[in-house]
Amino acid sequence: MALWNLVLLALIQGITEFLPVSSSGHLVLLPNLTGLADQGQVIDVAVHMGTLGAVIAYFWADVRLALIGTPRLLTGRIDTAGAKLAFLLLIATIPVVIAGLVLHLTGLDDAMRSIAVIGWAMLLFGIVLYWADQRGPQVKPASEWSLRDAVILGLWQAVALIPGTSRSGITITGARLLGYDRESAARVAMLMSIPTIAASGILLGGEVILTANAQAARDGAIAAALAFVSAILALTLMMRLLKTVSFTPYVIYRVGLGVVLLWVAYS
């Protein structure tokens, strides 16, 4: 794959993965709207691994806490902050893993990769995000994340398997409706992305390893590194902006892009 194409894909993935605008939707749109060849699973997995590294690095304190608590969780004890965080992340990941397996095995994941589906998801879930952000109270910090909330947000996250929905956007929507303040909603959504992206990488990684060659591995490494850098920058910017700005700018972008895509799909 040409270097400029790798750079473009990595930038799109890195910038959009943690913004509530749907990274998978943008990756699907790129070949559909430009005529470029589909990047394939090798690059998809690579850029997702790059963004996984970025969110782990940015939230390392929380990740470290969960890692320290994991051994206690494995022995059935949830008596520390780390064990509780690891447990809640596990619970929140189960719905999307089950739904993802069903869609992958039935082939529905490929069937939904269309401009019309992405357009509707961009538009409708953008409006839902705006409604939740304006309606939801800002009273709960991330430290109050509970088992009930983990289950609810896990179900919200499973909806993100529809291309164009945005995994971060839909979990932020759910968190705002549960009363989390904007920064805490984004923080919980980002932490939930870690096991989800890792599970996706494991699911697709086995197939990629069996089919990849040296050239594909080189392209994947470049794409992963570029996605890591762009994701760190996008994540840092969003978390800083949320101290003073609502999610409305992202909603405007989603609605505008959704309208354009629906016009393209049905014209």
C-alpha atoms as a printed R data frame, in Angstrom:
    type eleno elety resid chain resno       x       y      z
1   ATOM     1    CA   MET     A     1   0.000   0.000  0.000
2   ATOM     2    CA   ALA     A     2   1.273   3.490 -0.857
3   ATOM     3    CA   LEU     A     3   2.746   5.451  2.053
4   ATOM     4    CA   TRP     A     4   0.363   8.398  1.593
5   ATOM     5    CA   ASN     A     5  -2.577   6.007  1.795
6   ATOM     6    CA   LEU     A     6  -1.245   4.544  5.044
7   ATOM     7    CA   VAL     A     7  -0.774   8.047  6.455
8   ATOM     8    CA   LEU     A     8  -4.343   8.987  5.517
9   ATOM     9    CA   LEU     A     9  -5.832   5.856  7.062
10  ATOM    10    CA   ALA     A    10  -3.799   6.210 10.254
11  ATOM    11    CA   LEU     A    11  -4.746   9.859 10.667
12  ATOM    12    CA   ILE     A    12  -8.436   9.108 10.128
13  ATOM    13    CA   GLN     A    13  -8.384   6.249 12.638
14  ATOM    14    CA   GLY     A    14  -6.278   8.071 15.201
15  ATOM    15    CA   ILE     A    15  -8.275  11.284 15.118
16  ATOM    16    CA   THR     A    16 -11.748   9.733 15.000
17  ATOM    17    CA   GLU     A    17 -11.364   6.706 17.318
18  ATOM    18    CA   PHE     A    18 -11.876   8.685 20.514
19  ATOM    19    CA   LEU     A    19 -13.946  11.546 19.158
20  ATOM    20    CA   PRO     A    20 -17.698  10.790 19.082
21  ATOM    21    CA   VAL     A    21 -17.789  10.753 15.266
22  ATOM    22    CA   SER     A    22 -17.195   7.051 14.420
23  ATOM    23    CA   SER     A    23 -13.755   5.877 13.307
24  ATOM    24    CA   SER     A    24 -15.071   2.683 11.687
25  ATOM    25    CA   GLY     A    25 -17.584   4.711  9.708
26  ATOM    26    CA   HIS     A    26 -14.843   6.955  8.348
27  ATOM    27    CA   LEU     A    27 -12.641   3.966  7.468
28  ATOM    28    CA   VAL     A    28 -15.515   2.367  5.557
29  ATOM    29    CA   LEU     A    29 -16.283   5.639  3.787
30  ATOM    30    CA   LEU     A    30 -12.733   6.218  2.564
31  ATOM    31    CA   PRO     A    31 -12.749   3.530 -0.173
32  ATOM    32    CA   ASN     A    32 -16.445   4.096 -0.911
33  ATOM    33    CA   LEU     A    33 -16.068   7.831 -1.557
34  ATOM    34    CA   THR     A    34 -12.545   7.982 -3.025
35  ATOM    35    CA   GLY     A    35 -12.424   4.843 -5.141
36  ATOM    36    CA   LEU     A    36  -9.348   3.627 -3.269
37  ATOM    37    CA   ALA     A    37  -9.032  -0.079 -2.643
38  ATOM    38    CA   ASP     A    38 -10.368  -1.268  0.710
39  ATOM    39    CA   GLN     A    39  -7.480  -1.244  3.171
40  ATOM    40    CA   GLY     A    40  -8.238  -4.767  4.373
41  ATOM    41    CA   GLN     A    41  -8.127  -6.364  7.798
42  ATOM    42    CA   VAL     A    42  -4.356  -6.104  8.272
43  ATOM    43    CA   ILE     A    43  -4.467  -2.304  8.260
44  ATOM    44    CA   ASP     A    44  -7.756  -2.215 10.190
45  ATOM    45    CA   VAL     A    45  -6.212  -4.293 12.993
46  ATOM    46    CA   ALA     A    46  -2.974  -2.292 12.886
47  ATOM    47    CA   VAL     A    47  -4.578   1.132 13.267
48  ATOM    48    CA   HIS     A    48  -6.816  -0.161 16.036
49  ATOM    49    CA   MET     A    49  -3.756  -1.481 17.883
50  ATOM    50    CA   GLY     A    50  -2.146   1.923 17.460
51  ATOM    51    CA   THR     A    51  -5.114   3.665 19.056
52  ATOM    52    CA   LEU     A    52  -5.219   1.011 21.784
53  ATOM    53    CA   GLY     A    53  -1.650   1.918 22.679
54  ATOM    54    CA   ALA     A    54  -2.612   5.598 22.748
55  ATOM    55    CA   VAL     A    55  -5.515   5.232 25.187
56  ATOM    56    CA   ILE     A    56  -3.445   2.961 27.442
57  ATOM    57    CA   ALA     A    57  -0.656   5.534 27.502
58  ATOM    58    CA   TYR     A    58  -3.007   8.463 28.154
59  ATOM    59    CA   PHE     A    59  -4.911   6.732 30.964
60  ATOM    60    CA   TRP     A    60  -1.933   4.760 32.277
61  ATOM    61    CA   ALA     A    61  -2.717   5.516 35.936
62  ATOM    62    CA   ASP     A    62  -6.165   3.905 35.594
63  ATOM    63    CA   VAL     A    63  -4.833   1.057 33.455
64  ATOM    64    CA   ARG     A    64  -2.090   0.341 35.989
65  ATOM    65    CA   LEU     A    65  -4.680   0.313 38.784
66  ATOM    66    CA   ALA     A    66  -6.815  -2.216 36.888
67  ATOM    67    CA   LEU     A    67  -3.792  -4.391 36.078
68  ATOM    68    CA   ILE     A    68  -2.744  -4.462 39.715
69  ATOM    69    CA   GLY     A    69  -6.281  -5.422 40.707
70  ATOM    70    CA   THR     A    70  -6.662  -8.174 38.099
71  ATOM    71    CA   PRO     A    71  -4.895 -10.926 40.126
72  ATOM    72    CA   ARG     A    72  -7.269 -10.283 43.035
73  ATOM    73    CA   LEU     A    73 -10.231 -10.383 40.647
74  ATOM    74    CA   LEU     A    74  -9.054 -13.740 39.295
75  ATOM    75    CA   THR     A    75  -9.191 -15.142 42.827
76  ATOM    76    CA   GLY     A    76 -12.756 -13.907 43.244
77  ATOM    77    CA   ARG     A    77 -11.948 -10.882 45.390
78  ATOM    78    CA   ILE     A    78 -13.262  -7.430 44.450
79  ATOM    79    CA   ASP     A    79 -12.082  -5.676 47.586
80  ATOM    80    CA   THR     A    80  -9.751  -3.048 46.117
81  ATOM    81    CA   ALA     A    81 -10.234  -0.123 43.743
82  ATOM    82    CA   GLY     A    82  -8.131  -1.881 41.110
83  ATOM    83    CA   ALA     A    83 -10.050  -5.158 41.328
84  ATOM    84    CA   LYS     A    84 -13.348  -3.264 41.112
85  ATOM    85    CA   LEU     A    85 -12.214  -1.330 38.031
86  ATOM    86    CA   ALA     A    86 -10.995  -4.516 36.318
87  ATOM    87    CA   PHE     A    87 -14.310  -6.224 37.141
88  ATOM    88    CA   LEU     A    88 -16.430  -3.361 35.804
89  ATOM    89    CA   LEU     A    89 -14.408  -3.190 32.584
90  ATOM    90    CA   LEU     A    90 -14.893  -6.936 32.120
91  ATOM    91    CA   ILE     A    91 -18.646  -6.687 32.665
92  ATOM    92    CA   ALA     A    92 -18.952  -3.707 30.299
93  ATOM    93    CA   THR     A    93 -17.123  -5.612 27.542
94  ATOM    94    CA   ILE     A    94 -19.227  -8.783 27.524
95  ATOM    95    CA   PRO     A    95 -22.213  -7.422 25.496
96  ATOM    96    CA   VAL     A    96 -20.089  -6.046 22.654
97  ATOM    97    CA   VAL     A    97 -18.012  -9.242 22.443
98  ATOM    98    CA   ILE     A    98 -21.125 -11.418 22.180
99  ATOM    99    CA   ALA     A    99 -22.788  -9.104 19.661
100 ATOM   100    CA   GLY     A   100 -19.564  -8.776 17.679
101 ATOM   101    CA   LEU     A   101 -19.154 -12.550 17.417
102 ATOM   102    CA   VAL     A   102 -22.748 -12.951 16.228
103 ATOM   103    CA   LEU     A   103 -22.361 -10.272 13.565
104 ATOM   104    CA   HIS     A   104 -18.991 -11.640 12.432
105 ATOM   105    CA   LEU     A   105 -20.148 -15.249 12.189
106 ATOM   106    CA   THR     A   106 -23.360 -14.336 10.361
107 ATOM   107    CA   GLY     A   107 -21.658 -11.910  7.999
108 ATOM   108    CA   LEU     A   108 -23.923  -9.052  9.046
109 ATOM   109    CA   ASP     A   109 -20.913  -6.903  9.924
110 ATOM   110    CA   ASP     A   110 -19.957  -6.740  6.234
111 ATOM   111    CA   ALA     A   111 -23.578  -6.264  5.160
112 ATOM   112    CA   MET     A   112 -23.831  -3.086  7.245
113 ATOM   113    CA   ARG     A   113 -20.749  -1.456  5.696
114 ATOM   114    CA   SER     A   114 -22.750   0.818  3.384
115 ATOM   115    CA   ILE     A   115 -22.977   4.583  2.933
116 ATOM   116    CA   ALA     A   116 -26.708   4.550  3.736
117 ATOM   117    CA   VAL     A   117 -26.242   2.728  7.063
118 ATOM   118    CA   ILE     A   118 -23.365   5.012  8.055
119 ATOM   119    CA   GLY     A   119 -25.344   8.099  7.064
120 ATOM   120    CA   TRP     A   120 -28.378   7.162  9.141
121 ATOM   121    CA   ALA     A   121 -26.229   6.173 12.126
122 ATOM   122    CA   MET     A   122 -24.239   9.414 11.928
123 ATOM   123    CA   LEU     A   123 -27.404  11.493 11.813
124 ATOM   124    CA   LEU     A   124 -29.638   9.703 14.324
125 ATOM   125    CA   PHE     A   125 -27.050   8.899 16.970
126 ATOM   126    CA   GLY     A   126 -25.639  12.407 16.633
127 ATOM   127    CA   ILE     A   127 -29.066  13.791 17.554
128 ATOM   128    CA   VAL     A   128 -29.313  11.318 20.447
129 ATOM   129    CA   LEU     A   129 -25.892  12.455 21.703
130 ATOM   130    CA   TYR     A   130 -27.029  16.086 21.640
131 ATOM   131    CA   TRP     A   131 -30.243  15.248 23.505
132 ATOM   132    CA   ALA     A   132 -28.387  13.239 26.154
133 ATOM   133    CA   ASP     A   133 -25.691  15.879 26.573
134 ATOM   134    CA   GLN     A   134 -28.225  18.667 27.049
135 ATOM   135    CA   ARG     A   135 -30.628  16.628 29.200
136 ATOM   136    CA   GLY     A   136 -28.202  14.687 31.357
137 ATOM   137    CA   PRO     A   137 -27.257  16.166 34.733
138 ATOM   138    CA   GLN     A   138 -23.570  16.635 35.514
139 ATOM   139    CA   VAL     A   139 -23.351  15.212 38.999
140 ATOM   140    CA   LYS     A   140 -21.494  11.871 38.896
141 ATOM   141    CA   PRO     A   141 -17.691  11.543 38.712
142 ATOM   142    CA   ALA     A   142 -15.998   8.543 37.120
143 ATOM   143    CA   SER     A   143 -15.151   7.244 40.608
144 ATOM   144    CA   GLU     A   144 -18.868   6.428 41.127
145 ATOM   145    CA   TRP     A   145 -18.955   3.940 38.247
146 ATOM   146    CA   SER     A   146 -21.047   1.001 39.486
147 ATOM   147    CA   LEU     A   147 -21.969  -2.517 38.393
148 ATOM   148    CA   ARG     A   148 -25.387  -1.321 37.234
149 ATOM   149    CA   ASP     A   149 -23.820   1.441 35.162
150 ATOM   150    CA   ALA     A   150 -21.245  -0.960 33.691
151 ATOM   151    CA   VAL     A   151 -24.019  -3.285 32.467
152 ATOM   152    CA   ILE     A   152 -26.031  -0.408 30.985
153 ATOM   153    CA   LEU     A   153 -23.015   1.156 29.271
154 ATOM   154    CA   GLY     A   154 -21.954  -2.251 28.000
155 ATOM   155    CA   LEU     A   155 -25.299  -2.575 26.225
156 ATOM   156    CA   TRP     A   156 -24.950   0.939 24.816
157 ATOM   157    CA   GLN     A   157 -21.466   0.061 23.573
158 ATOM   158    CA   ALA     A   158 -22.770  -2.986 21.689
159 ATOM   159    CA   VAL     A   159 -24.894  -0.641 19.549
160 ATOM   160    CA   ALA     A   160 -21.629   0.839 18.230
161 ATOM   161    CA   LEU     A   161 -21.150  -2.254 16.064
162 ATOM   162    CA   ILE     A   162 -23.429  -0.474 13.601
163 ATOM   163    CA   PRO     A   163 -20.987   1.449 11.366
164 ATOM   164    CA   GLY     A   164 -21.291   5.186 11.835
165 ATOM   165    CA   THR     A   165 -22.582   4.962 15.411
166 ATOM   166    CA   SER     A   166 -19.248   5.703 17.167
167 ATOM   167    CA   ARG     A   167 -18.205   3.521 20.081
168 ATOM   168    CA   SER     A   168 -17.054   6.477 22.142
169 ATOM   169    CA   GLY     A   169 -20.069   8.553 21.112
170 ATOM   170    CA   ILE     A   170 -22.667   5.974 22.113
171 ATOM   171    CA   THR     A   171 -21.022   5.165 25.451
172 ATOM   172    CA   ILE     A   172 -20.668   8.882 26.214
173 ATOM   173    CA   THR     A   173 -24.372   9.238 25.364
174 ATOM   174    CA   GLY     A   174 -25.251   6.497 27.817
175 ATOM   175    CA   ALA     A   175 -22.965   7.913 30.499
176 ATOM   176    CA   ARG     A   176 -24.448  11.401 30.186
177 ATOM   177    CA   LEU     A   177 -27.956   9.949 30.560
178 ATOM   178    CA   LEU     A   178 -26.746   8.191 33.722
179 ATOM   179    CA   GLY     A   179 -25.694  11.552 35.132
180 ATOM   180    CA   TYR     A   180 -21.912  11.552 34.616
181 ATOM   181    CA   ASP     A   181 -20.325  14.915 33.941
182 ATOM   182    CA   ARG     A   182 -18.859  15.381 30.464
183 ATOM   183    CA   GLU     A   183 -15.237  14.716 31.382
184 ATOM   184    CA   SER     A   184 -16.115  11.649 33.475
185 ATOM   185    CA   ALA     A   185 -18.412  10.316 30.725
186 ATOM   186    CA   ALA     A   186 -15.538  10.554 28.253
187 ATOM   187    CA   ARG     A   187 -13.108   8.992 30.744
188 ATOM   188    CA   VAL     A   188 -15.344   5.970 31.363
189 ATOM   189    CA   ALA     A   189 -15.943   5.594 27.617
190 ATOM   190    CA   MET     A   190 -12.214   5.689 26.895
191 ATOM   191    CA   LEU     A   191 -11.406   3.101 29.569
192 ATOM   192    CA   MET     A   192 -14.160   0.851 28.197
193 ATOM   193    CA   SER     A   193 -12.505   1.078 24.789
194 ATOM   194    CA   ILE     A   194  -9.363  -0.707 26.005
195 ATOM   195    CA   PRO     A   195 -10.736  -4.253 26.441
196 ATOM   196    CA   THR     A   196 -13.124  -3.714 23.525
197 ATOM   197    CA   ILE     A   197 -10.391  -2.772 21.058
198 ATOM   198    CA   ALA     A   198  -8.189  -5.548 22.439
199 ATOM   199    CA   ALA     A   199 -10.987  -8.105 21.978
200 ATOM   200    CA   SER     A   200 -11.558  -6.901 18.415
201 ATOM   201    CA   GLY     A   201  -7.847  -7.186 17.694
202 ATOM   202    CA   ILE     A   202  -7.746 -10.739 19.030
203 ATOM   203    CA   LEU     A   203 -10.838 -11.715 17.024
204 ATOM   204    CA   LEU     A   204  -9.444 -10.423 13.739
205 ATOM   205    CA   GLY     A   205  -5.773 -10.868 14.552
206 ATOM   206    CA   GLY     A   206  -5.840 -14.643 14.137
207 ATOM   207    CA   GLU     A   207  -7.154 -14.324 10.602
208 ATOM   208    CA   VAL     A   208  -4.639 -11.586  9.813
209 ATOM   209    CA   ILE     A   209  -1.655 -13.619 11.025
210 ATOM   210    CA   LEU     A   210  -2.622 -16.482  8.731
211 ATOM   211    CA   THR     A   211  -2.838 -14.257  5.645
212 ATOM   212    CA   ALA     A   212  -0.294 -11.480  6.226
213 ATOM   213    CA   ASN     A   213   3.089 -11.318  4.500
214 ATOM   214    CA   ALA     A   214   6.217  -9.232  5.084
215 ATOM   215    CA   GLN     A   215   4.894  -6.285  3.062
216 ATOM   216    CA   ALA     A   216   1.597  -6.318  4.905
217 ATOM   217    CA   ALA     A   217   3.417  -6.489  8.239
218 ATOM   218    CA   ARG     A   218   5.539  -3.460  7.310
219 ATOM   219    CA   ASP     A   219   2.490  -1.483  6.236
220 ATOM   220    CA   GLY     A   220   0.700  -2.467  9.433
221 ATOM   221    CA   ALA     A   221   3.586  -1.338 11.629
222 ATOM   222    CA   ILE     A   222   3.716   2.068  9.915
223 ATOM   223    CA   ALA     A   223  -0.042   2.507 10.178
224 ATOM   224    CA   ALA     A   224  -0.054   1.509 13.867
225 ATOM   225    CA   ALA     A   225   2.707   3.999 14.744
226 ATOM   226    CA   LEU     A   226   0.990   6.869 12.912
227 ATOM   227    CA   ALA     A   227  -2.385   6.021 14.440
228 ATOM   228    CA   PHE     A   228  -0.803   6.028 17.909
229 ATOM   229    CA   VAL     A   229   0.572   9.553 17.479
230 ATOM   230    CA   SER     A   230  -2.599  11.025 15.982
231 ATOM   231    CA   ALA     A   231  -4.786   9.328 18.612
232 ATOM   232    CA   ILE     A   232  -2.720  10.728 21.486
233 ATOM   233    CA   LEU     A   233  -3.065  14.234 20.052
234 ATOM   234    CA   ALA     A   234  -6.825  13.906 19.433
235 ATOM   235    CA   LEU     A   235  -7.457  12.399 22.857
236 ATOM   236    CA   THR     A   236  -5.464  15.098 24.630
237 ATOM   237    CA   LEU     A   237  -7.297  17.856 22.768
238 ATOM   238    CA   MET     A   238 -10.764  16.427 23.424
239 ATOM   239    CA   MET     A   239 -10.218  15.867 27.151
240 ATOM   240    CA   ARG     A   240  -8.960  19.430 27.543
241 ATOM   241    CA   LEU     A   241 -11.818  20.933 25.545
242 ATOM   242    CA   LEU     A   242 -14.428  19.066 27.601
243 ATOM   243    CA   LYS     A   243 -13.534  21.200 30.598
244 ATOM   244    CA   THR     A   244 -15.184  24.164 28.867
245 ATOM   245    CA   VAL     A   245 -16.983  22.899 25.719
246 ATOM   246    CA   SER     A   246 -19.991  20.605 25.260
247 ATOM   247    CA   PHE     A   247 -20.336  17.840 22.658
248 ATOM   248    CA   THR     A   248 -22.322  20.129 20.351
249 ATOM   249    CA   PRO     A   249 -19.467  20.713 17.827
250 ATOM   250    CA   TYR     A   250 -19.195  16.950 17.287
251 ATOM   251    CA   VAL     A   251 -22.975  16.702 16.923
252 ATOM   252    CA   ILE     A   252 -22.975  19.410 14.232
253 ATOM   253    CA   TYR     A   253 -20.257  17.532 12.335
254 ATOM   254    CA   ARG     A   254 -22.130  14.219 12.638
255 ATOM   255    CA   VAL     A   255 -25.452  15.638 11.490
256 ATOM   256    CA   GLY     A   256 -23.875  17.499  8.586
257 ATOM   257    CA   LEU     A   257 -21.917  14.463  7.415
258 ATOM   258    CA   GLY     A   258 -24.949  12.216  7.885
259 ATOM   259    CA   VAL     A   259 -27.110  14.426  5.678
260 ATOM   260    CA   VAL     A   260 -24.443  14.502  2.959
261 ATOM   261    CA   LEU     A   261 -24.004  10.730  3.065
262 ATOM   262    CA   LEU     A   262 -27.728  10.094  2.846
263 ATOM   263    CA   TRP     A   263 -27.929  12.434 -0.131
264 ATOM   264    CA   VAL     A   264 -25.091  10.482 -1.795
265 ATOM   265    CA   ALA     A   265 -26.648   7.116 -0.928
266 ATOM   266    CA   TYR     A   266 -30.115   7.903 -2.252
267 ATOM   267    CA   SER     A   267 -29.347  10.212 -5.163
